[in-house]
Amino acid sequence: MLDTILNHRSIRKYKSDSIDEKILEETLIAGTRASTTGNMQVYSMVVTKDESIRKQLWECHFKQEMVLQAPVHITFCADFNRFNKWCRQRKAVPGYDNYLSFFTAAIDALLVAQNVCLAAEKNGLGICYLGTATYNARRIIDILRLPKGVVPVAAVVVGYPDEEPGLTDRLPLDGVVHYERYRDYSPGDIDRIYAEKEALAQTHELLEINQKETLAQIFTDNRYKKQDNIHFSREFLDVIKEQGFMNNE
Ligand SMILES: Cc1cc2nc3c(=O)[nH]c(=O)nc-3n(C[C@H](O)[C@H](O)[C@H](O)COP(=O)(O)O)c2cc1C
């Protein structure tokens, strides 16, 4: 398992080969074995193979080519719908229409998603997460017909890899781990922790292409811009509210 984890790389090019039903089922079962809050299992996985639905999802995911290529698309949802129904059918009054409950269900869904990804990789499949699941949540809700109480929080494409990318860089362990208590970063720590990443040939290429002075500027000015973050935050907060998770009074 550790081998699988340490060799993880996102795959963005896929063969059209379909995934054997047994392998897919085993992968999904691995998802269900994740820890969940109080074992409430307040998540759902929507597995989409149908080409026409995948094409609609592709539009939501900023037309990323891999969405059309990979034979399986899984949308991981925070889901209190099923649990609420169970409560009501058993004379229990659910109190899960608030933000904390959304966050709880989102945690469950993400833990399940990562188990699915690791199991898929263990079975020779490739995966790539799609952050766009939260950007265009409302459209995904419409396409997948998600009822109230259900919000997509992550999506992954799954299929057989048609590329062999290298491992991507990581910050050094001592840059991300704190022992006993949090030790805040001095300017020198920041220089040291990001030094390797900043020295990569790929970083120099990016700076050249984007005509930027620093790698951080590529994140702030190009990839994850403040105005986009605000726009998608507002959209997502509206979606959470529409799906019945903002009764915080
Ligand atoms: C929540 C999340 C959303 C992501 N969204 C996208 C995406 O929309 N498109 C993409 O190509 N990669 C996406 N990725 C993959 C990351 O870019 C990738 O994990 C990161 O660059 C590290 O590379 P690695 O996974 O190959 O180690 C996403 C990853 C996560 C965890």
The ligand as an SDF file (V2000), in Angstrom:
LIG
                    3D

 31 33  0  0  0  0  0  0  0  0999 V2000
   -9.1340   18.9380   -4.6720 C   0  0  0  0  0  0  0  0  0  0  0  0
   -8.2200   18.8050   -5.8630 C   0  0  0  0  0  0  0  0  0  0  0  0
   -8.6150   19.3560   -7.0660 C   0  0  0  0  0  0  0  0  0  0  0  0
   -7.8270   19.2140   -8.2100 C   0  0  0  0  0  0  0  0  0  0  0  0
   -8.2740   19.7020   -9.4030 N   0  0  0  0  0  0  0  0  0  0  0  0
   -7.5760   19.4750  -10.5290 C   0  0  0  0  0  0  0  0  0  0  0  0
   -8.0860   19.8910  -11.7820 C   0  0  0  0  0  0  0  0  0  0  0  0
   -9.1830   20.4430  -11.8770 O   0  0  0  0  0  0  0  0  0  0  0  0
   -7.3290   19.6310  -12.8860 N   0  0  0  0  0  0  0  0  0  0  0  0
   -6.1230   19.0040  -12.8230 C   0  0  0  0  0  0  0  0  0  0  0  0
   -5.4880   18.7970  -13.8670 O   0  0  0  0  0  0  0  0  0  0  0  0
   -5.6110   18.5830  -11.6350 N   0  0  0  0  0  0  0  0  0  0  0  0
   -6.3160   18.8020  -10.4970 C   0  0  0  0  0  0  0  0  0  0  0  0
   -5.8360   18.3420   -9.2790 N   0  0  0  0  0  0  0  0  0  0  0  0
   -4.5670   17.6120   -9.2220 C   0  0  0  0  0  0  0  0  0  0  0  0
   -3.4440   18.4580   -8.6230 C   0  0  0  0  0  0  0  0  0  0  0  0
   -3.0410   19.4400   -9.5370 O   0  0  0  0  0  0  0  0  0  0  0  0
   -2.2910   17.5060   -8.2670 C   0  0  0  0  0  0  0  0  0  0  0  0
   -2.7180   16.6180   -7.2710 O   0  0  0  0  0  0  0  0  0  0  0  0
   -1.0480   18.2610   -7.7700 C   0  0  0  0  0  0  0  0  0  0  0  0
   -0.5300   19.0720   -8.7940 O   0  0  0  0  0  0  0  0  0  0  0  0
    0.0330   17.2830   -7.3220 C   0  0  0  0  0  0  0  0  0  0  0  0
    0.3600   16.3980   -8.3710 O   0  0  0  0  0  0  0  0  0  0  0  0
    0.2180   14.8210   -8.1950 P   0  0  0  0  0  0  0  0  0  0  0  0
   -1.1910   14.5160   -7.8320 O   0  0  0  0  0  0  0  0  0  0  0  0
    0.5830   14.2330   -9.5400 O   0  0  0  0  0  0  0  0  0  0  0  0
    1.1690   14.4090   -7.1300 O   0  0  0  0  0  0  0  0  0  0  0  0
   -6.6030   18.5100   -8.1330 C   0  0  0  0  0  0  0  0  0  0  0  0
   -6.2080   17.9610   -6.8960 C   0  0  0  0  0  0  0  0  0  0  0  0
   -7.0100   18.1020   -5.7870 C   0  0  0  0  0  0  0  0  0  0  0  0
   -6.5950   17.4510   -4.4950 C   0  0  0  0  0  0  0  0  0  0  0  0
  1  2  1  0
  2  3  1  0
  2 30  2  0
  3  4  2  0
  4  5  1  0
  4 28  1  0
  5  6  2  0
  6  7  1  0
  6 13  1  0
  7  8  2  0
  7  9  1  0
  9 10  1  0
 10 11  2  0
 10 12  1  0
 12 13  2  0
 13 14  1  0
 14 15  1  0
 14 28  1  0
 15 16  1  0
 16 17  1  0
 16 18  1  0
 18 19  1  0
 18 20  1  0
 20 21  1  0
 20 22  1  0
 22 23  1  0
 23 24  1  0
 24 25  2  0
 24 26  1  0
 24 27  1  0
 28 29  2  0
 29 30  1  0
 30 31  1  0
M  END
$$$$
